[in-house]
Amino acid sequence: MQTDALLFDPDEARIEALDRLFVDASLAQVHPLIRDWGAVATDAELREAQRHAIRAAVDGGAGLRRAAFASPPPPDISRLIEFDCHRLIATLDAHNPAGGRPFIRLFRSTVPPGMIADWSGLKRRLLRRFAAFGPGEVLFFHPSHLPLCVETAGIDDHLLAAPVGKMSGMPKAAGSMRVTLKRSSSLAFYSRYKAVYEATYVERPGLRGEVRTETEDSLGFCLRHGFLFEILVDGRWAGVVAAKWRTLAGIRGVFMVEIVLDGDVRGQRLGPAVHQLFAEAVAMSAPEAVIIGTISAKNPWSLQAARRAGRIEIGAWHWVHL
């Protein structure tokens, strides 16, 4: 017969304790507007989003030593960092999508990383813990309502949000009469959608690597489990809007996977109309939903359209050089 002592697993107990610690920290750091809008993620949703990274961090040194000799290295490696009375889950992204050096993502922390006073010491600690991989930068999320105490190298992505009721209740956006959203029943438009991006990269080369074409699997998931619409302007096909339910930065909302307009109609200030019509469509099935989404700092056109449609900046991901 097994006794309670034999059944006790210290690693599992530690995972459970860290799970609770970081859930509480995430909830404490949520933007007040998200609380007002009733879009704070549940404990279960936060646990699901973080459990893999916590388990990898508890695995700790053995996993990191194995990864140092792997070829190619695994896509992410997590470590628990204890620094200046704070705890952080740091994840190494070895496969930098921009083709540069690996970088460290501060995935969870007991205090927003941007509020840590001794960043010089934190950088030294991170470099020691990931020395085998030569990371070049750190990326972390910072809520917009809290002071940012570290000098950063710039913003990677902005996080914007708004309730569907607020967006759909705004005065009709310019060009609304020209725009229609048609719910998709298939991915027959996919080749046309890819062509829009290729033309966009020619027109705006700086966006290559910053905004990307969604895969058929990604849009297929939105088709089956979320929201997928084709955009018509003056009755002609002009782009795609896709979204799915997601937990991000302590928020549970309808996450914008894609919103893109064809070059023929881009620049006509139709973006806010698309946002507004999409909010109206979501409100029909989820009237209390909050729309959330990330926009690259190198894409000011989309950022401006989202803000004109009523979305508010909740926070941003910041870079710090190591």
N, C-alpha and C positions, 0 to 999 in steps of 0.2 A: 504493500500500500504506500502511495506517495504522501508525504507530509506537506504541510503548507510551506515549510522551509525549502523543500525540494522544488516546489512549484514556483517559488518566487524567482523572477528574472530581473536582476538589477538594471539591465539595459532597458527593458520595457518600462520599468518604474521611472527611470530617468527620462525616457521619451514622453511618458505621460505628464511628468512634471514640467518639462520644457514646452509641451503642447499647451498646457494651461497658461504658463507664463507668457508665451507669445500671443495667444488668443487675447488675453487681458490687455497686453500692450497694444495690439492692433486696434482693439475697440477704443482704447483711451486716445489714440492718435487720429481717429476719424474726424473729418471736417464737420463742424457744427451744422452746416447746411444739409449734409447727408443725414444727420439725426433728425433734423426738422422735416426732411422729405420721407422719412421712414424707410431708408434704403440701406441701413447698416446690415452687414452680413451676419448670419447666425453663427453660433459657436461651431456647429457641425460643418458649415460651409468653410469657415476659416481653418478648421482642423484638416479638412480634405485638401485645401490649397497648400498647406505647409507640412503635412506629415512626412512626405517623401524627403524633403530637405532636412528635417529634423532627424529622421532615422539615419540619413547619410552622415550627418554631423556627429551623431553618437557613435557610428561605426568608426569615425575618426581616423587616427593615424594609420592604421593598417590599410584602410581604403586609399588614403592619400599616397602612401608609399607604393602601393601596387600601381596606382594611376601614373606615378612619375615615370614608370618604365613602360607604360603602355604605348603602342604605336599603331594607329594614331591615338592621342589621348582621348578619354571619354569626354562627352560634351559638357558635363558639369560635375563638380566635386564640391561638397559642402563641409564647412568646418564651424564649430562653435567657438566664437571669440569672446573671451572675458577680458574686458578692458575698463579700467577706471569706474568700477562698480556697475558697469553696463554689460549686457550680454547681447551678442549679435550672431545671426546665422549668415555666414559669408559663403557665397557660391562662386566658384571659378567657372567662368564661361571660356572654355579653352578654344572653342571654334568661333572666333570673332566674325560676325557676318560681313563686316566691312573689310575683312582680310588682314586686319592688323594684329597686334599682340593680344594674347588672352587678357581678359579683364575680370575684375572681381565685382560681383553684384551683392550688395548688402540686402539680403532677402527679408530678414526680420530683425528687429532690434527692440530692446526694452525702452529706448528713447529714440525719437527721430534722429538719425545719424547727423543731420545738419545742425543739431543743437549740441553735439559733443564739443567740448571746449578744446581739448588737446588733440587736434587732428594730426599734428606732426607725430605724436606718439602712436596714434591709431594706425597711421600709414606704415610706420616701422613694424608694428605688430603684424599687420596684414602681409607685408613683404616677407617677414620671417616665416609665417605659416604657409605661404604659397611660393616659397623661394625656388622650388624646382621648376616652376612654370614661367617665371619672368613676367608677371602681369604688369601692364603699363598704366592702367587706370582703375578707378573705382566708380561704380554707378549706384546711386541710391535714390529712393523716392522721398520727397519732402512735402508735407501738407502745406498749402498756401496760407493757412491761417496762423502758422507758427513761425517765429523768427528763425532765419537762416544765419548761422553763426560761422560758417566756413566759407572761404573764398573758393568758388568753384570754377571749373574750366568751361562752363556753359551748360545749357539744357539740352538733353537728348530728345525727350518727348514731353508734351504737356498732357495732363489729364483733365478733361472737361466733362461736365455733367449738368443735367437739368431734368426736372420731372416732365413727363409727356404732356401733362395738363397745362403746365406753364408755357411750353413751347407751342402747343397747338392753340392756346388761347391768345397768343400775341396777334397784333394787327397783321393782316395778310401780307406776306412778303412780296416784294416786287417780282413780277413775272409768274405769279402763282397760276394765273389763267392759262399760261402756256405749258405748264408742267403737269404730267400725270404719272402716277406710279401704278404699274401693272404687276400683280403678284405672279411670280414665276412658277411654272409647273414642271420645268426641266432646266437643264444647263445648255440648251441648244445655242445660247448666245455666247458660249465661252470663248470661241475663237475670235469673235468680234471684240469681246472684253479684253483679251490679251493684246489685240492690235491697238486698242486705246492706250495701253501702257507703253507700248513700244514707241508710239507717236509722241507720247508725253515725255519720254526720256530724250528724244531728239529735240523737243522744244525747250525742255528744262533739264539739262544734263545733271545738274546738282541733285536731282531727286533720285537718281539711280543709286540703289543701296539704302536709301532712306525710306522710300515707299516701294512696295513690292506687289506683284500680282499674286492674288490668292490662288491656291491650288483648287482643282475640281473637288477634291475631298473636303476642303474647307467650306467652299460655297455649297457643296452638297449637304453638309451638316446643317447649315443655315436653312436650306430648302426643307429638310426633313424635321428639324427640331426648333428652328428659330424663325427668322424673317428674311425673305429674299424677294426683292422687287426689281423689275427693270424700269428704267426711267425713260419716259417719252417726252420729247419737247416738240411742240407743234405737231404732235401725232407721229413723230419719227423716233426710232430707237436712239437713245443718247447716253446710256450708262447704266450703272447698277448700284443698288443699295442692299447691303446684307448685314445682319446682326444676329446675335445669340445671347442667351442668358449667361452671365459670367460673374465670378467674384474677383474683385481687383481692388487692392489698397483698402481693404475693409469694407468695400461697397458691393452690394448685390444689385446688379442692374442689367439692362439690355445693352450689351457691348457692341459698338459699331465695328464690325469686321471690315466693311468696305463701303465707301461712297465715292464714286468716280463719275465724272462727266466727260463725254467725248470732246475732243478739241474743237469741233465745229461750233459748240455752244458754250465752251469754257470762256470765262471773261465777260459773260453777260449778266453777272450777278444773280444767277439762278440758284446758287448753292443754298441760301437760306430758305427758298421755297421748297427745295427738295427735303431739307431737314424738317421743315414744318409739316409737310405732307406725310413724311415718314412717322413723325410723332403722332399725328392724327390716326394713322393706320395701327400703330402699336396700342394707342389708347382704346381702340375698339375691343381688344381682347385683354389688355392689361392696363386699366385706367390709372393705377397707382404706380406704374413703372417709372423708373428713372433711367434715362439714356446716358450712358457713359462711353467714353472713347479716348484713345490716345492719338495725338497729332504731332508729327515730327516738327522740331523747331526750325527745320530747313524747308518747311512747307507753309509759309505765311499765308498763302491763298486760302487753304483749307481752314487754317486757324481763324482767319478773319470771317469766313463764311459761318463757321460754327458759333462764333461769338455773336454775330449779327442775328443768328437764329435763336439766341437766348441761352446757349450753353455757357457755363461759368467755370473758370479754372479752379479746380479743387486741389491741385498740386502738380508737381513736375518731377521728372527724373533728372538728376544732376550728375555731371562728370567731375571727378577730381583726379588730377595727375598724381601718380605715385613717384 
